[in-house]
Amino acid sequence: MSKFSTLCKVAGVTTASSTRSPRGRRSTRPSGDDREQAILATAERLLEERAFADISVDDLAKGAGLSRPTFYFYFKSKEAVLLTLIEPMIARADAEFDGAVQRLPADPRRVWRNGIKAFFTAFSSHRAVARAGMEALTTSSAIRAVWSGFMQKWIDQTAAMIAAERARGAAPETISAADLATSLNQMNERTMMAALSAETPAVDADRVVDTLAHIWVSSIYG
């Protein structure tokens, strides 16, 4: 089971990917994959046009050419659809952490920047989905639980990397590594989402990665 599916299970959210058997998708019908993809494509299209709160299960089913009961064969809720759309974005961002602590000594500034860039690139590739995910945090406890789980994972990994840099004498002992990691990750979340939503004020999207990387490196290395 993937990290994403595990967190979804803990949060009580059923998605198409988290309910498949090891041999494949839950549906044995030849058209199962196509129907699931039609629902996901409909959701992404509708999110370009309206807020997540304004999209209903009926909208998703109708847009995919399915009945409401058929929709529920593939997804437990519209939140499960959104989580399935977010899953590959989270996976892309998460992959950059693999082996990062071992790469730090060679080029720490590059490692931190690449991690920030991977996250921003993953979420900017599907801006409407990213915005919907942030919007749903205030209304869906299930989505909030999944996102909080990944945020905590990234914070813990960041803290471990900061501690490793301090242990080898590359970074000074200042404030708590956990507090610094928490603040930096939460800053990333807010700054990136403001840029992706074209808020005012906001850092220009072309400068987000360099701006955040500068703050991270300055904060960690002093």
C-alpha positions, 0 to 999 in steps of 0.5 A: 500500500502506498504512503498516500493510500495509507494516510487516506485509510487512516483518514477514512477516505476511500479512493479508487486507488486505495480500494483496488485489490493487489491484482488490479482495480476493484471493477472487473469490467473492461470499461472500469478504467475508462469510467474512472478516468472520465470522472477524474477528467470531469472533476479537473475540467470543472475545477477550472471553471468553479470552486470545489464547494460548487461541484456536486457528485451529480455534476461529476457523474453527469459530466462523465456520462454515468449515473449517480449509483455508478459513480459510487462504484468508483469513488466514495465521495467527491472528496475521494475524487479530489484526493485521487487527483492530488495523489500524483502531485504529492508523489512527485513532490515526495520523491525528491526527499528520497536520499536527500539527506545523503546528498546534502554534504555535496551541495546543500543549497542545490538539494534544498532548492531542488526539493522546493522546486519539485514541490512547486512544479508538481502543484503548479502543473495542475493549479486548479486541483492544487487550489481546490485541495487548499480550499477543501482543507477548511471544509473536509476533515478527511482531506485535512487529515491526509494533507496534515499527515504529509505535511508532518512527514515533510516537516519531520524529514526537513528537521532530520536534514537540518539536524544532520547539517548541524551534526556535521558542523555545516549549520549552526545550532540556533532554534529548534530544528523542528520549529524551524522545519515547521515554519519553513514548510508552512511558509512554503505552503502559503507562499506557493498557494498564493502564487498559484492562486494569483493572489495580491500580494503574492510572489511572482510564480517565476520567482517563488522557488528562488525566493523560498530557497534563499530564505531556507538556506539563510535560515538554516545556515545563518 
